[in-house]
Amino acid sequence: MYKLDIKANNIKGEIMLVKDICSKEVITIDILADLKEASRMMKINNIGFLPVTQDGEIVGVITDRDIVIYGLANERKYVKDIMRQKLIKIDAHATLKEALKVLEKEQVKRLLVYDNKCFAVLSLSDIIKSEPKGLNTKIYETIKGILKDDVIILNPEVDTFIL
């Protein structure tokens, strides 16, 4: 479990909106694809998260961790067999503070961003890169280094993660 404790304003003191800091390019994978293809897409695009589509609509999500834990470890072959169907969303016009509450409540690292339809993904990396006010410079640099490949390393003995 991690706890996000960041002021939701930028360094100028302005309220930060999700639409201003999220990654705009959404790379998706079809529900019928195999896990090898999902892994390749993640590697090529240097990402660890793919929304899963069926007939052009997002119906689930899959992470690099899902592929290893639920796919390879259980000898599953297809995205449809291991995807998570619960879509955790945020409105594009929501504040960063609202997004942080959702991330913390759901204990996830990414949210699907919607403005009528899914058009972006908000990740912890996006939040760190936006340099929210109140984030200690030393902590910021450390986390930014850890997140350079969109990976968060947590000590399993610690049950909270405070940015």
Secondary structure by P-SEA (a helix, b strand, c coil): ccccccccccccccccccccccccbbbbbcccccaaaaaaaaaaacccbbbbbccccccccccaaaaaaccccccccccccccccccccccccccaaaaaaaaaaacccbbbbbcccccccccaaaaaaaccccccaaaaaaaaaaacccbbbbccccccccc
